[in-house]
Amino acid sequence: MTATFADGTTAHGDLLVGADGLRSAARTIIDPKAPAPRYVPLLNAGGYAKGLRLDAEPGHMHMVFGRSIFYSYVAHPNGDVWWFANPRQPRELSKAELAAIPWRSRMLELFEKENGIARDLVSASEELFAGWNTYDFPKVPTWHRDRMVIIGDAAHATSPASGQGASMAIEDAVTLARCLRDATGVPDAFARYESLRRKRVERVVAQGKRNGDGKSLGPVMRHVLPMVFKLFKPSESGTDWLYGHRIDWDAPVPQS
């Protein structure tokens, strides 16, 4: 494989692993008819709040389904508070439309009806990380061709609501390495990799979409969630397939 970059430089290797994210160039080289990302009707904003003194244990994430918006925060041991929020936005916005939004006043307005520290998080943040859409990929039909393959978000971007984007990429990398170790050649390795990963990652993407849809329900979720938590104990929640997944590095990879 030879990769040619925008500045004219080249790199050579035995194969190309496209770990180039949501807007992957490798994906469209492998399959020019590859689908575009699907818009999930949520925006993203956040920041690092300083000077707040919260009754919150560092490292424990608090997630709030508010009256008008979903938001989450976690206290850092140094006293800072890291937070993000997902404003509902039915229509996908262009870059220009996102840039035109006065994000600080917009967040303060959305947090106006919330209890607790919501507005304090915005006021105590010197800079807001704001202004991007949310996307996922329900299905990418073609992951590999010849000596090229895609992994991570390039192959199966999931909504951030799944909390599994980085995990999926790490699982992909380990699985692909095992397949390259055990397969008879590169095409065989890619076929085994896809057979081991596709079902799981598409299930994670579907779960992330459901989680994101829950965020967009707003007040409804505030009434539904307490009943759900009463009905299901953590051990009965059926999430072991997601959080209990393990990859045995030493085990030989089965035939595809």
C-alpha positions, -999 to +999 in steps of 0.1 A: +000+000+000+011+036-008-007+065+009-003+099-007-010+129+015-022+164+007+013+179+009+026+154-016+044+131+008+039+094+007+040+065+031+044+028+023+032-003+042+018-038+040-018-026+046-038+005+054-058+008+086-083+037+083-088+049+118-098+083+105-131+089+122-166+100+113-156+117+081-132+089+070-114+093+037-104+056+038-141+046+040-150+063+007-118+050-009-128+014+001-164+020-010-173+052-030-210+045-023-205+043+015-234+060+034-231+094+050-234+097+088-269+099+103-278+130+122-289+123+158-312+152+169-289+165+197-263+192+199-233+192+222-219+218+245-197+218+276-169+233+295-146+233+325-161+251+355-136+266+380-142+278+416-173+258+423-175+238+456-198+209+450-209+181+473-198+156+447-172+128+449-144+132+423-147+108+395-184+101+399-205+113+369-239+128+376-264+127+347-295+148+348-326+146+326-338+182+331-369+200+322-355+214+290-321+196+285-300+166+294-267+175+311-239+157+330-210+168+353-181+152+371-159+168+398-121+167+392-098+161+422-083+196+417-118+212+423-127+218+386-160+205+373-161+190+339-196+191+323-215+187+290-250+192+278-271+180+249-296+206+237-324+191+216-323+201+179-347+184+155-330+198+123-294+194+115-276+227+116-249+239+092-215+251+105-226+287+099-258+282+118-239+266+147-213+294+148-240+320+149-255+307+181-246+328+212-238+297+232-233+311+266-267+329+266-283+299+249-271+276+277-281+299+304-315+301+289-319+264+286-306+259+322-330+286+335-356+260+346-332+235+360-325+230+397-291+229+414-259+239+398-268+240+361-265+277+355-234+279+378-216+254+355-220+278+326-211+310+346-180+294+361-166+282+327-142+307+311-148+290+277-176+268+264-169+239+241-200+243+220-215+241+186-214+206+171-239+182+158-243+145+169-240+117+144-239+079+142-237+052+116-265+026+118-246+004+092-215+007+070-219-021+044-182-024+034-154-024+059-125-036+038-112-041+002-079-054-010-054-044+016-075-016+032-097-018+063-115+007+085-119+006+123-134+027+151-157+056+141-148+052+105-166+019+105-193+023+131-197+056+148-221+055+177-239+083+195-220+096+225-250+086+245-238+050+243-206+059+262-188+033+241-170+051+213-135+048+226-142+013+239-153+002+205-122+015+189-099-002+214-118-035+209-114-031+171-077-026+174-071-056+196-094-078+175-078-067+142-043-074+157-053-109+167-067-116+132-036-104+115-016-126+139-036-158+132-050-155+097-034-170+066-031-136+049-044-100+049-078-107+031-085-136+055-076-114+085-100-086+074-128-111+069-123-126+103-121-092+119-154-082+104-171-114+113-161-110+150-170-073+152-200-064+130-228-078+151-216-063+183-208-028+171-241-025+153-259-035+185-239-008+204-249+018+177-286+008+181-283+011+219-266+045+216-295+057+194-320+046+220-301+064+247-299+095+226-337+093+219-342+092+256-323+125+260-345+141+235-377+133+254-369+158+281-396+160+308-411+126+299-378+109+310-379+127+343-411+108+352-402+075+335-367+069+348-376+067+385-401+039+377-375+021+355-348+022+382-373+007+407-382-021+384-347-032+374-318-038+397-283-034+381-277-071+381-309-076+361-306-048+337-293-069+308-262-048+301-236-074+307-233-079+269-222-043+268-200-037+298-189-073+305-174-079+271-139-093+272-113-102+245-089-130+252-057-120+235-041-155+238-071-174+223-068-183+186-091-165+163-118-188+148-122-192+111-145-166+095 
